[in-house]
Amino acid sequence: MPLAIRVQFLAGYSGREWPPSPARLFKALVSSARAGWSHSNRKAIEESLRVLEQQGWTKDTKLPEIVAPHAWRRIPRQRRFIPNNSKNWPPERKLNPEKSIDLDEEPMAGWELGWDGRVERTVKDIDTLHAVRTVWYWWPTVETSHVPIIREVSRRVASVGKGEDLAVLDATEVEPAADGVRWRPAESGVLLEVPEPGCLAVCDAVFSGGPGELPLPAAGVRAVKYASDARSVDRALPTIVLGLWRNGKRYSCDARLLRQVVGPVRHLLDEVRTEVLDVLARTPSERAAMEALVCRVLLGHDETGRPIAEPHLAILPLPSVLGPHPDGRVRRIALTDLGGDDDPARRAIFETAVALLHGRELLDNGRSTGIVLGMEPDEQWLRAITNSSRTWVTVTPLVQPAKELTADEWKRLVEARRNAEQEPAKAAARELHLQKRRRELVERSIRQAIVGTEARIESIEILTGGSLAGVHIASQYRANGYVGETPKLHVRVTFDRPIAGPIAIGRGRHVGFGVLWPVEDDD
């Protein structure tokens, strides 16, 4: 018969992976089973734990499926210092002269639970709130006699994972509900630890060991790839808004000079790469594997430093288009991982980098500017760019992904315009060809940005000036390098269904061009 263990987290989850690995649950059950209450029933409990330990190894058994809510990486705002009992083991270890122990810094990060990371703040119904905090582990085949024993053990568990991950557990034979994200073992996906034969013995050895004994190697577990079905739900790209501050006051810059703010922020991202690795990678093998991913996510470069074509972190300057006095100047930037989706590894890199950027000063070719990045206290901006809407307009111009016409076609168009009075039909045909090509390129950029949403484009309106107050004419924006090779223009696009932001389109969408803003639907 099936076995389902429900884990309801009471105050979020602080582990490094999401969802919590089956090995964390197993170790929590072992810890509960080794308490004094279980002395009279130790043999039966031992047999039931052996069954969970061997799932996926013995005949007719499978690894558990996991049904979990969406989770949003919590920004680490605090630090704590924990003993490092494995670093330079005595007598070589250099002891702290006061504490007589080495202390390592650990950022207090974690996960906010909810469909979009902010559900817990707005949910009114208590049953719904419990649902967005609950993770289910489901085994399809477990002998019936073990279910009540596992239930008794699980109900005495106080936490799953770290000590602060307080949880309430229960076990049942009912399959979990269909809502939530379902995670299953797959050929590719997120690595989660699962117990293997011998895990119970390792746990017992750790629990019975004294503080002066050598630490045991990380044995008794193996890494298994789990994939989710999250692509069937609305995307929730990791996004944060940072404000620009100088001397405790808002700093603003001209939106037409995007490089003034984008360039220094990219430089800071390059600076914090090593710090991100220090936080997330604890072993040399982990660091080597993660270093390439950090570079791809934060900078959009491969291992050799060359630009990659896949989506990565985008820096989106936000012109002031809200409030009673919109002037279009940039006082805030949004950072979003356009390729993030629900990959926990990418989210961890993104959130750690954002936390490290807080309080950093922007430099201009190595010179101090006095401009500091700070967490934006006004969530109105974050809600605006992550809102769902059918109609979106550009607040920084779209840069066409390719040239609209060849040199010969431009020459023929200029000639046709010159002779428009004598040959109006020929001039109209040339203009129609330009408009058709222009629309094709715009549509290509939009489709690339909304891939995976299943939305269709209902209408596209191409403009020279912005349709919101404070947005400048497209031709006034300065663009160098590859983003200066093709035309710039503003667009207004309407879809057949609401789409959640942030959305950036066209060439240079990772460096501030083509930022779309949601507007009220006309209907």
Secondary structure, DSSP 8 states (H G I E B T S, - for coil): --EEEEEEESS-B--SSSS--HHHHHHHHHHHHTSGGGGGGHHHHHHHHHHHHTTTTSTT----EEEE--EEEE----EEEEE-SSTT-TTSS---TTTSS-EEEEE--EEEESSSS-GGGT---HHHHHHTTEEEEEES---TTHHHHHHHHHTT--BSSSTT-BEEEEEESS---S-SEEEEEEEEEEEEEEE-TTHHHHHHHHHH--TTS----S-SEEEEEEEE-GGGS-----EEEEEEEETTEE--B-TT-THHHHHHHHHHHHHHHHHHHHHH--SHHHHHHHHHHHHHHHH-B-TTS-B-SS--EEEEEEE--SSSS----EEEEEEEETT-TT-HHHHHHHHHHHHHHTT-EEEETTEEEEEEEEE-S-THHHHHHT-EEEEEEESS-EE-SS-SS-HHHHHHHHHHHHTTTT-HHHHHHHHHHHHHHHHHHHHHHHHHHTTTS---EEEEEEESS-SSTT---GGGS---GGGGSS-EEEEEEEEEEEEES--B-STTTTTT-SBEEEE----
